[in-house]
Amino acid sequence: MSAAGRGRPETSVWYFVGAVFIFAVPNLVFRDIELWARIGVIALGFAVMAAGFVQLRREITAKGDRDSDAGDD
């Protein structure tokens, strides 16, 4: 399938992938990380996840607008 047939790429997925790496990698690599750093990493992961939800909402809204415009013909 061509890129034109798929529509716009979904970027919200990459926010969620990034959030997973932010949550997992520091805890796996730095096992003796201090509590304040661990809390900061978790807060950063939640912030990236929240940005992903905002982007997902934009994509769903844009997709709904395109579908309703296509039905108006």
C-alpha positions, 0 to 999 in steps of 0.5 A, a space after each residue: 500500500 502506498 503512503 498516500 493510501 494510508 493517510 497521515 502517519 500517527 505520531 502519538 504512538 511514538 510518544 507512548 514508545 518514548 514514555 515506555 523507554 523513559 520508564 524502563 531504561 533508567 531503572 534497568 541501567 541504573 539500579 542504584 539511582 537515587 529516589 529523587 532521580 527515580 521520581 523525576 524519571 517517573 514524572 517525565 514518563 507521565 508527562 510524555 504519556 500525557 503529551 501522547 494522549 493530547 496528540 492522540 486526541 488531535 489525531 482522532 479529531 482530525 480523522 473524524 473531521 476528514 471522515 465527515 468532510 468526505 461524507 458531505 459530497 
